[in-house]
Amino acid sequence: MEDTIKTIETETLENTEAIAASTAKEIQEQINQYLKQLSLERLQVVSDFVAYLADKESEEATEELQKIPSLFETIKKNRETTSKERLVNWRTVRADV
């Protein structure tokens, strides 16, 4: 029963992601059609606005990560641990490959 639920959840997530990707592509195509109609000055305004939106989204993503308790401390600790441990050469692990 749990496997069935996980399968349904996975399929639903994949379907949702596919719909979102399709919608995004349609919107991008629509934007491209509008862009072809704009003057150079208006294109610069659009470029500045899109840059602003991208920067804002990046800031929001950073703020969201910063809200996760001890995330950066955990990452730093894992990096230190990894750099102190001896890394294994994959060729010696699977010499038969």
C-alpha positions in Angstrom: 0.0 0.0 0.0 2.8 2.4 0.9 4.6 1.6 -2.3 1.4 2.4 -4.3 1.1 5.7 -2.5 4.7 6.6 -3.2 4.3 5.7 -6.8 1.2 7.9 -7.1 3.0 10.8 -5.4 6.0 10.4 -7.7 3.8 10.3 -10.8 1.8 13.3 -9.6 5.0 15.3 -9.0 6.4 14.3 -12.4 3.1 15.2 -14.1 3.0 18.6 -12.2 6.6 19.3 -13.2 5.9 18.4 -16.9 2.9 20.8 -16.9 4.9 23.5 -15.4 7.7 23.0 -17.9 5.2 23.1 -20.8 3.6 26.2 -19.4 6.9 27.9 -19.0 7.9 27.1 -22.6 4.6 28.6 -23.9 5.1 31.7 -21.8 8.7 32.1 -23.1 7.5 31.7 -26.7 4.8 34.4 -26.1 7.4 36.7 -24.6 9.8 36.2 -27.5 7.0 37.2 -29.9 6.4 40.4 -28.0 10.1 41.1 -27.8 10.4 41.0 -31.6 7.9 44.0 -31.7 9.8 46.3 -29.3 12.1 49.2 -30.1 15.7 49.1 -28.8 14.8 51.4 -25.9 11.9 49.2 -24.8 14.1 46.1 -25.1 16.6 47.8 -22.7 13.7 48.4 -20.2 12.6 44.8 -20.5 16.2 43.6 -20.0 16.6 45.8 -16.9 13.3 44.5 -15.5 14.1 40.9 -16.1 17.5 41.3 -14.5 15.8 42.9 -11.5 13.3 39.9 -11.3 16.1 37.4 -11.5 18.1 39.1 -8.8 15.0 39.3 -6.6 14.3 35.6 -7.1 18.0 34.8 -6.2 17.7 36.9 -3.0 14.5 35.1 -2.0 16.1 31.7 -2.6 19.1 32.7 -0.4 16.8 34.0 2.3 14.9 30.7 2.3 18.2 28.7 2.6 19.3 31.0 5.5 16.1 30.1 7.4 17.1 26.4 7.6 18.6 25.9 11.0 22.3 25.2 11.0 22.5 24.5 7.3 25.7 26.5 6.7 27.3 25.1 9.8 26.5 21.5 8.6 27.9 22.3 5.1 31.1 23.7 6.6 31.5 20.7 8.9 30.9 18.3 6.0 33.5 20.1 3.9 36.0 20.0 6.6 35.4 16.3 7.3 35.7 15.4 3.6 38.9 17.4 3.1 40.4 15.6 6.2 39.4 12.2 5.1 41.5 10.4 2.5 39.6 10.4 -0.8 39.5 7.0 -2.6 40.6 6.8 -6.2 37.7 5.2 -8.1 40.1 3.3 -10.3 41.4 1.3 -7.4 37.9 0.5 -6.2 36.7 -0.8 -9.6 39.9 -1.8 -11.4 37.9 -4.3 -13.4 35.9 -1.5 -15.2 
